[in-house]
Amino acid sequence: THLAKLLYLLLLPLSSALLSVTAWRPVRLLNRHPLIFPVLLICLLLGLCSVTNNSITASPAYQSLRHALQGAEVAITNTPSPLSGGTLLRAIHTVSIGQSYSYPLNHAIRQNVLFGFDFGYGKPD
């Protein structure tokens, strides 16, 4: 969602500026519907993250979690959840893959573009 917001905020002025130079159909489409590109990109990234693996998803701990969740019923506060164990596992898998790529990128932006801004987080002494 942070990526989509950033792309949306960048595409608004960029598509307007490009529209003043050219009336190319993709530029007109982006100018009229600036959320199309970010939403499609997020869908593509979620799809890729849900089918790829990394060192986290290959670890014995993750494999144990995977075996425990497959076919399991999920209950939160003793109330059965409409989510199945497989659905929950797919979400965990996607986040574990996505975080391994997004954290270094976000960290680099914080360090290099935002000059080390820490958003109020301080390491304990």
C-alpha positions in Angstrom: 0.0 0.0 0.0 2.9 2.4 0.7 4.2 1.6 -2.8 0.8 2.3 -4.3 0.5 5.6 -2.5 3.9 6.7 -3.6 3.2 5.7 -7.2 -0.2 7.5 -7.1 1.3 10.7 -5.8 4.1 10.6 -8.4 1.7 9.7 -11.3 -0.7 12.6 -10.7 1.7 15.4 -11.6 3.7 13.3 -14.0 0.7 12.3 -16.1 -0.6 15.9 -16.1 2.8 17.1 -17.3 3.1 14.4 -19.9 -0.5 15.2 -21.1 0.5 18.7 -21.9 3.3 17.4 -24.1 1.5 14.4 -25.8 -2.0 13.1 -26.1 -0.8 9.4 -26.2 -3.6 7.1 -25.1 -1.8 5.5 -22.1 -1.0 8.9 -20.8 -4.6 10.0 -21.1 -5.7 6.8 -19.3 -3.2 7.3 -16.5 -4.3 10.9 -16.1 -8.0 9.9 -15.9 -7.5 6.9 -13.7 -4.2 7.3 -11.8 -4.9 4.3 -9.5 -4.8 1.8 -12.4 -1.0 1.4 -12.5 -0.4 1.2 -8.7 -3.3 -1.3 -8.3 -2.1 -3.5 -11.1 1.5 -3.4 -9.8 0.4 -4.4 -6.3 -1.6 -7.3 -7.8 1.4 -8.4 -9.8 3.7 -8.2 -6.8 1.3 -10.0 -4.5 1.0 -12.8 -7.1 4.7 -13.1 -7.5 5.3 -13.1 -3.7 2.7 -15.8 -3.2 4.4 -18.3 -5.5 8.1 -17.7 -4.9 10.3 -18.9 -2.0 13.2 -17.6 0.0 15.3 -18.7 2.9 12.5 -17.9 5.3 10.0 -20.2 3.6 12.6 -22.9 3.2 13.4 -22.9 6.9 12.4 -25.8 9.2 10.4 -23.5 11.4 8.3 -22.3 8.4 7.9 -25.8 7.1 6.6 -26.9 10.6 4.1 -24.0 10.5 3.1 -24.9 7.0 2.3 -28.5 8.0 0.4 -27.4 11.0 -1.8 -24.9 9.1 -2.6 -27.0 6.1 -6.2 -28.0 6.4 -6.4 -26.6 9.9 -9.4 -24.6 11.2 -8.5 -21.2 12.4 -10.1 -19.9 15.6 -9.6 -16.5 17.1 -10.8 -16.1 20.7 -12.5 -19.5 20.5 -14.6 -18.3 17.6 -14.1 -20.1 14.3 -12.7 -17.8 11.7 -14.0 -17.9 8.1 -10.3 -18.1 7.0 -9.0 -21.5 6.5 -5.5 -22.5 7.5 -4.4 -22.6 3.9 -5.6 -19.0 3.3 -3.8 -17.8 6.4 -0.7 -19.7 5.3 -0.8 -18.0 1.9 -1.0 -14.6 3.6 1.9 -15.4 5.8 3.9 -16.7 2.8 3.3 -13.5 0.8 4.3 -11.2 3.7 7.4 -13.2 4.4 8.5 -12.9 0.8 7.4 -9.3 0.4 9.1 -8.1 3.5 12.5 -9.6 2.4 12.4 -7.3 -0.6 10.5 -4.3 0.7 12.5 -3.8 4.0 15.9 -3.1 2.3 14.2 -0.8 -0.1 12.4 1.1 2.6 15.5 1.2 4.7 17.5 2.7 1.9 14.9 5.3 1.3 14.9 6.2 5.0 18.7 6.5 5.1 19.5 8.1 1.7 16.4 10.1 0.7 15.0 11.0 4.2 18.5 11.5 5.6 18.2 8.9 8.4 14.7 10.0 9.6 13.6 7.5 12.2 9.9 8.3 12.5 10.3 8.8 16.3 11.7 5.4 17.0 14.6 5.4 19.3 16.8 2.5 20.3 16.7 1.7 24.0 19.8 2.7 25.9 
